[in-house]
Amino acid sequence: MDEVLKVIHDTIDLRKGERPMVLDVSEQVDYVDYIIIANGLTALHNRAIMDYVIEELARYDIMPDGLNGYENGEWILADFGVMTVHLFTPALREFYRLEDLWAAGREVEMS
């Protein structure tokens, strides 16, 4: 799982996504283990980042179970079963503050 999380984090970073964060929430809930949060600069940028994340995970035979918000692009949620990827525009990331909502989770360092 660490390798897959690193692929997601690095893909977001490589595609100029801002402030990617991986949270381990497996102790807080039983329906997801990891939440990855980042933002692009625009809705179009978010769609491009998500396209690359999905493409990279397909190399591991991992496809999203669900993809929401892609058309609008301001908040895209990809559900990969044990992990979810959230891409926001900067304003929506600041508004929803998922990092604060999931503050009880442990941030996973990606180096």
N, C-alpha and C positions, 0 to 999 in steps of 0.2 A: 504494500500500500504506500509506503514511503516514496518509492520510485514514481508511482502514479501521481502522488501529490506534488512531487518535485517537477514532474512534466507539466502539470497544470500551472503551477506557480511560475516556472521558467517561461512557458509559452505566453502567459499574460505579461510578464516582464519584458520579454523579447519584442512583443507587439506594442510596447509603450503604454501598457496599462499602468495605472497609478495605484500605489499603496496596496499591493496584493497581500492578503492576510489569510492564513490557514488556521482554523480553530478546530480543536478536538473537543467535540461536545458529547462524546460517547458516555460520559458519566452523568450527563444531564437529561438526555432523552434516549429512547430506544428505537427511534425510526431513522436516525441518521448519525453517522460517526464524525464526519468532517464537513465543515462549512468553509468554502473559499469565497472571500469577498474582495472585490477590486472595483475600480472605476476606469472607464475610458473618458475621453474628452467630450465626445458627442455620442448620440444614439448610433450613428453610422460606425463610429469607432468601436462601440460595444459589439455591434453585429459582426464586425471583422474579427475582433478578438475571439468571440465565441465560435466563429467558423473555424479558426485555427485550433482552439481547444478541442473541439469535436473531432477535427481531422487528426490531431495528434493522439487522442485517446482511441480512435478507431484502429490505430496501429497495434493497440493492446487488446483489440476486440471488445472495447468498451464503448457502448453507444448510450445516449441519454434515454431514460425511460420517459422523460417529459421535457418539453422546452416551452417556456412561457415568456411572453413579452418580447419575443424576437421582432415581430413586425414593428412595434413602436420603438423598441431599442433603448428606452430610457432606464428600464430595469429588466434585465434578462435573467431568468432563472432556469438553469439546466439541472435536472434531477438525474443523477447517476446511481441511484440506489443508496449506497452507503455514504455518498458525498453529494453535496449540492454546490453549484457554482453560481454566484450572484455577481452580475456586472451592472453597475449603476452609472448614470451621469453624475458628475460631481454634486450637483444640487440635490438630487434624490438620495445619494449616499449620505450626505449631511443631514437630510430631513429624517430618514428612517433609522440611521445609526445602528445598524445590525451589530456592529462591534460591541456597542453598549448593551444591547438586548441579550447577547450571548457572552457577556463578560465573565460568567462563571466557567466558561470553557477555557481550555488551555491553549495558548497560542503555540503553534508548532513552528519552530525555527527552520527556515529553508536557507541553507547556505550553499 
